[in-house]
Amino acid sequence: MFKSIKSMALAAVAAAMMAGVAHADITVYTAGPQDLIDKLSQGFTAKTGIKVKVFQATTGKVMARIESEAANPVVDVVISASWDTATDFAKRGWLVPYTSPNAAKVPDFLKTDTAVAQGVSALGIAWNPKSNTPKPTEWADLAKPEYKDLVNIPDPAQSGSSFELTAALVGMDGWKLFDDLKANGAIVAGANADALNPVLQGAKAAVFGAVDYIALASKANGENIDVIFPASGTVIAPRPAMILNWSKNQDDAKKFIDYMLSDEGQKAVADDYLMPARTDVPANRPLISDLKVIKIDTKAVYGKRKETLKEFADKFAK
């Protein structure tokens, strides 16, 4: 009996020690909303006991940090605001193949063998109804005289989604719309939040190409803002989550992906006004099926990224 109890105690200690090794902290770099990663981290820790270290920034800053840490990488999971990140990292051989069992209700176009969408945003016009301007319905409305000097554009060099919208619209109709916007006094105003804040404050009337979930959350908090999705079309921005192959905590990183795609995790995504990746999770906002989505050849678009950004910068530098 004593030996049996002693053996059981030793086994329990060994199991605890193994659990301690298995449950090392994981590190997540994300270009998503701060409050969303806070909710996901806290919920994940509560479920698993695994703590999460977070670096939250724009996609550009996240990528710069990963590059700067190349000699001693620490990140386990990356959540980007641009699907091109997943494509690029897969080509570099940086990603761990993993399909979460919770990804069964994620559409095929929002997952690969090495990445899965956390959620999806779309680009629209964020308009202040108290701006004494007519409600816009199309992108070209913001180049009309009523919007003279009242429009902000997120910088496509800082925002992957803004770049994709720029490339999509140029692909449809050339640069004329952007020439007209420039002639009407539209300015490039930093990243997405930087472009939106002056509209919320009333200094500007609208954002051309606003990331929808930021404006929708602001509206829910009582701000004077509406989000309009032009009938001519817009782009969506799936936000891929990926496990890096240098991670020393891959099993725990997989558990984080599982939690992100769980009922609880996807509800947190929806509560932040992103479209959930899973089609069976409701959201109080327009979904992909409600929008006209401009299809773009991402390989061709990103293959000409430098040229597109230079053309855009040259136009708005004049």
Sequence and secondary structure as in RCSB ss.txt:
>XXXX:A:sequence
MFKSIKSMALAAVAAAMMAGVAHADITVYTAGPQDLIDKLSQGFTAKTGIKVKVFQATTGKVMARIESEAANPVV
DVVISASWDTATDFAKRGWLVPYTSPNAAKVPDFLKTDTAVAQGVSALGIAWNPKSNTPKPTEWADLAKPEYKDL
VNIPDPAQSGSSFELTAALVGMDGWKLFDDLKANGAIVAGANADALNPVLQGAKAAVFGAVDYIALASKANGENI
DVIFPASGTVIAPRPAMILNWSKNQDDAKKFIDYMLSDEGQKAVADDYLMPARTDVPANRPLISDLKVIKIDTKA
VYGKRKETLKEFADKFAK
>XXXX:A:secstr
 HHHHHHHHHHHHHHHHHHHHHT  EEEEE S HHHHHHHHHHHHHHH   EEEEE  HHHHHHHHHHTTTS   
SEEE S HHHHHHHHHHT B     GGGTTS GGGB SS EEEEEEEEEEEE TTSSS    SGGGGGSGGGTT 
EEE  TTT HHHHHHHHHHHHHHTTHHHHHHHHTT EE SSHHHHHHHHHHTSSSEEEEEEHHHHHHHHHTT S 
EEE  TT B EEEEEEEEBTT S HHHHHHHHHHHTSHHHHHHHHHTT EESSTTS  SS  GGGS B    HHH
HHHTHHHHHHHHHHHHH 
